[in-house]
């Protein structure tokens, strides 16, 4: 079994029109662990959404990065088009 420990580096909240609650997101850095993943930073978000005109809920597979700035860039790319359509909770958040 391979265990990895992550430290939350930064948390964000987002208000979305039409929602009565906030969307939460975080960027974490791997502190220890050998899980065969070379990228030390990752982002997570509390809910997934369906983009305008999209057929299904969108879950990005670009959640890891070499550094904090890369993880923040990828998170904000996901967040910028966030809608209140067909939200689905992230069970791992």
C-alpha positions in Angstrom: 0.0 0.0 0.0 1.3 3.4 -0.9 0.2 6.3 1.3 0.7 10.0 0.5 0.2 12.9 2.7 -0.9 16.3 1.3 -0.9 19.7 2.9 -3.6 22.2 1.9 -1.7 25.2 0.6 -4.6 27.5 -0.4 -8.4 27.4 -0.2 -10.8 29.3 -2.4 -14.6 30.0 -2.3 -16.7 31.0 -5.3 -20.2 32.4 -5.5 -22.2 31.2 -8.5 -25.4 32.9 -9.7 -28.4 30.8 -8.9 -26.8 28.8 -6.0 -27.6 29.2 -2.4 -24.2 27.9 -1.3 -20.6 28.4 -2.1 -18.4 26.3 -4.3 -15.1 25.5 -2.5 -11.7 24.5 -3.9 -8.2 23.9 -2.6 -4.7 23.4 -3.8 -2.6 20.8 -2.0 1.1 19.9 -2.0 2.4 16.4 -1.5 4.5 16.3 1.7 5.4 12.6 1.8 4.6 9.5 -0.2 5.7 7.5 -3.1 2.6 7.1 -5.2 4.3 7.0 -8.6 3.0 10.5 -9.3 5.8 13.0 -10.1 3.7 16.1 -9.9 3.6 17.4 -6.3 0.6 19.8 -6.5 -3.0 19.0 -7.1 -6.3 20.9 -7.0 -9.8 19.7 -5.9 -13.2 21.3 -6.1 -16.3 20.6 -4.0 -18.7 20.2 -7.0 -18.5 19.4 -10.7 -20.7 21.2 -13.3 -22.0 20.8 -16.8 -20.8 23.5 -19.1 -23.2 25.6 -21.2 -24.0 23.5 -24.2 -22.2 20.5 -22.7 -23.8 17.0 -22.8 -22.5 15.8 -19.4 -20.9 16.9 -16.2 -17.3 17.9 -16.8 -14.5 16.5 -14.6 -11.1 17.8 -15.5 -8.3 15.3 -15.7 -5.7 18.1 -15.5 -5.7 18.3 -11.7 -2.0 17.9 -11.0 0.9 20.2 -11.6 4.6 20.6 -10.9 4.2 23.8 -8.8 1.6 25.9 -7.1 1.2 28.4 -10.0 0.5 25.5 -12.4 -2.1 24.0 -10.1 -3.8 27.4 -9.5 -3.8 28.1 -13.3 -5.5 24.7 -14.0 -8.0 25.2 -11.1 -9.0 28.7 -12.3 -9.3 27.4 -15.9 -11.9 25.0 -14.6 -13.6 27.6 -12.4 -13.9 30.3 -15.0 -16.8 28.7 -16.9 -18.6 27.2 -13.9 -22.3 27.1 -14.2 -25.2 26.1 -11.9 -26.3 23.4 -14.3 -26.4 19.7 -13.2 -24.0 20.2 -10.2 -22.6 17.0 -8.8 -20.8 16.8 -5.5 -17.2 15.7 -5.5 -17.2 12.7 -3.1 -13.5 13.1 -2.4 -13.7 16.7 -1.4 
